[in-house]
Amino acid sequence: MGTISAGFERSDARRHFHSVYTRTAQITELEALSAARVAELVAPGQVVLKLARRGFGVLLSGA
Protein backbone atom coordinates (compact mmCIF):
# COMPACT_ATOMS: atom_id res chain seq x y z
CA MET A 1 0.00 0.00 0.00
CA GLY A 2 2.89 2.36 0.63
CA THR A 3 3.88 2.12 -3.03
CA ILE A 4 0.50 3.42 -4.20
CA SER A 5 0.64 6.30 -1.74
CA ALA A 6 4.18 7.18 -2.82
CA GLY A 7 3.04 7.08 -6.45
CA PHE A 8 0.28 9.58 -5.74
CA GLU A 9 2.72 11.81 -3.88
CA ARG A 10 5.16 11.76 -6.79
CA SER A 11 2.33 12.51 -9.21
CA ASP A 12 1.19 15.45 -7.09
CA ALA A 13 4.77 16.71 -6.82
CA ARG A 14 5.20 16.56 -10.61
CA ARG A 15 1.97 18.50 -11.16
CA HIS A 16 2.97 21.08 -8.56
CA PHE A 17 6.45 21.49 -10.09
CA HIS A 18 4.96 21.91 -13.58
CA SER A 19 2.52 24.51 -12.26
CA VAL A 20 5.28 26.48 -10.50
CA TYR A 21 7.60 26.20 -13.52
CA THR A 22 4.87 27.44 -15.88
CA ARG A 23 4.02 30.33 -13.56
CA THR A 24 7.71 31.28 -13.25
CA ALA A 25 8.08 31.23 -17.04
CA GLN A 26 5.02 33.48 -17.38
CA ILE A 27 6.38 35.93 -14.81
CA THR A 28 9.73 36.01 -16.59
CA GLU A 29 8.00 36.68 -19.91
CA LEU A 30 5.83 39.39 -18.32
CA GLU A 31 8.92 41.09 -16.85
CA ALA A 32 10.66 41.13 -20.24
CA LEU A 33 7.61 42.39 -22.12
CA SER A 34 6.89 45.05 -19.51
CA ALA A 35 10.49 46.29 -19.54
CA ALA A 36 10.42 46.55 -23.34
CA ARG A 37 7.10 48.41 -23.21
CA VAL A 38 8.38 50.89 -20.61
CA ALA A 39 11.53 51.45 -22.70
CA GLU A 40 9.32 52.17 -25.72
CA LEU A 41 7.18 54.64 -23.78
CA VAL A 42 10.10 56.57 -22.27
CA ALA A 43 11.90 56.87 -25.61
CA PRO A 44 11.75 60.28 -27.25
CA GLY A 45 8.59 60.91 -29.21
CA GLN A 46 4.90 61.38 -28.70
CA VAL A 47 3.79 59.08 -25.91
CA VAL A 48 0.09 59.73 -26.48
CA LEU A 49 0.34 58.49 -30.06
CA LYS A 50 2.24 55.40 -28.93
CA LEU A 51 -0.47 54.67 -26.37
CA ALA A 52 -3.22 55.27 -28.93
CA ARG A 53 -1.56 52.88 -31.37
CA ARG A 54 -0.79 49.93 -29.06
CA GLY A 55 -2.49 50.67 -25.74
CA PHE A 56 -0.73 50.51 -22.41
CA GLY A 57 -0.54 46.82 -21.60
CA VAL A 58 1.35 43.81 -22.88
CA LEU A 59 0.06 40.46 -24.11
CA LEU A 60 1.55 37.18 -22.90
CA SER A 61 2.00 34.39 -25.41
CA GLY A 62 -0.81 31.89 -25.25
CA ALA A 63 -3.20 34.44 -23.76
HELIX and SHEET records of a PDB file:
HELIX    1   1 GLY A    2  VAL A   42  1                                  41    
HELIX    2   2 VAL A   47  ARG A   54  1                                   8    
END                                                                             
